[in-house]
Amino acid sequence: MLYWRLYYHVIWSTKDRRSLIEPAWEKSLYSYLGAKAQALGCIPHAINGTANHLHLVLSIPPRLAIAAAIGQLKSASSYRLNGEHPESGFAWQTEYNIFTVSESGLERVVGYVKAQKQHHAQGTVIPGFELTRE
């Protein structure tokens, strides 16, 4: 059996950073992304965000290209959201940020992602983890 430990912190935004992620269905979005990640052979460690962006802490197996995994997660979730909420005009921005995470830093990054709403409300975000560009 192949042994691997690869951890990534991925951030991407809604198109034009508009507030498109509705509180009423954000948990469903995060659950879907987690299930889709698992179907790809990835391990989701944390998924959370705000109305205009999200964070994932994810292990991606070495057999799967990072760009392919992220592309599939973004396209599948956008397709699903537009099917369920066509009035939303939902779209993700094209680009994303990705950082490698050490095994010793994994717990800290997972905690940061799980507390996204609090970080944004209290102004305690880590700026480098919040920047995404179109």
C-alpha positions in Angstrom: 0.0 0.0 0.0 1.2 3.5 -0.9 2.0 5.7 2.1 1.5 9.4 1.7 1.0 12.5 3.9 0.4 15.6 1.7 -1.5 18.5 3.3 -2.8 21.5 1.4 -4.6 24.7 2.5 -6.7 25.8 -0.5 -8.6 29.1 -0.8 -10.8 30.2 -3.6 -13.4 33.0 -4.0 -16.7 33.4 -5.7 -16.7 35.2 -9.0 -15.8 38.9 -8.5 -15.7 38.1 -4.8 -19.5 38.6 -4.6 -21.4 37.3 -1.6 -22.9 34.3 -3.3 -22.6 31.6 -0.7 -26.0 31.8 1.1 -26.1 30.8 4.8 -29.2 28.7 4.1 -27.2 26.3 1.9 -23.5 26.8 2.8 -23.4 23.6 5.0 -24.8 21.6 2.1 -22.1 23.1 -0.1 -19.3 22.1 2.3 -20.8 18.6 2.8 -20.9 18.2 -1.0 -17.3 19.4 -1.4 -16.2 16.9 1.3 -18.0 14.0 -0.3 -16.7 15.0 -3.8 -13.1 15.2 -2.4 -13.5 11.7 -0.9 -14.8 10.4 -4.2 -11.6 11.7 -5.8 -9.5 9.9 -3.2 -8.7 13.0 -1.2 -9.0 13.4 2.5 -10.9 16.6 3.6 -9.7 17.8 7.0 -11.7 21.0 7.2 -14.0 23.1 4.9 -15.4 26.5 5.9 -15.6 30.0 4.7 -17.7 33.2 4.3 -20.2 34.5 1.8 -17.6 35.2 -0.8 -14.8 32.6 -0.3 -14.0 29.3 1.2 -11.0 27.4 2.7 -10.3 23.7 2.4 -7.6 21.7 4.2 -7.2 18.7 2.0 -4.9 15.8 1.5 -4.6 15.0 -2.2 -3.1 11.7 -3.2 0.1 11.8 -5.4 -1.7 10.0 -8.2 -4.0 13.0 -8.7 -2.6 16.3 -10.0 -3.4 19.2 -7.6 -4.9 21.4 -10.4 -7.1 18.5 -11.5 -8.5 17.9 -8.0 -9.2 21.6 -7.4 -10.7 22.0 -10.9 -13.0 19.0 -10.3 -14.1 20.3 -6.9 -14.8 23.8 -8.2 -16.6 22.7 -11.4 -18.7 20.0 -9.7 -19.8 22.3 -6.9 -20.6 25.2 -9.2 -22.7 22.9 -11.4 -24.5 21.5 -8.5 -25.3 24.9 -7.0 -26.5 26.3 -10.3 -28.8 23.3 -10.6 -30.2 23.7 -7.1 -30.2 27.5 -7.0 -30.4 28.8 -10.5 -31.4 32.2 -9.4 -28.1 32.6 -7.6 -26.0 32.9 -10.8 -23.3 31.1 -8.9 -19.7 31.0 -10.1 -16.3 30.6 -8.7 -13.4 32.8 -9.7 -10.9 31.1 -12.0 -7.9 31.1 -9.7 -7.2 29.8 -6.3 -4.5 30.0 -3.6 -2.8 26.9 -2.3 -0.3 26.3 0.5 1.4 23.2 1.7 1.0 22.4 5.3 3.4 20.5 7.5 2.0 17.6 9.5 3.0 19.5 12.7 1.0 22.6 11.5 -2.0 20.7 10.4 -4.0 21.1 13.6 -3.4 24.9 13.6 -4.5 25.3 10.0 -7.6 23.2 10.5 -8.5 25.3 13.6 -8.0 28.5 11.5 -10.3 27.2 8.8 -13.0 26.0 11.2 -13.0 29.5 12.8 -13.4 31.4 9.6 -16.5 33.4 10.5 -15.0 34.3 13.9 -11.7 35.4 12.3 -13.6 37.7 9.8 -15.9 39.1 12.5 -13.0 39.8 14.9 -10.5 41.0 12.3 -8.0 38.2 13.2 -7.6 36.8 9.7 -4.1 35.9 8.4 -3.9 38.2 5.4 -1.9 35.8 3.2 -4.6 33.2 3.6 -7.3 35.5 2.5 -6.0 36.9 -0.7 -7.3 35.6 -4.0 -7.3 37.3 -7.3 -9.2 37.0 -10.6 
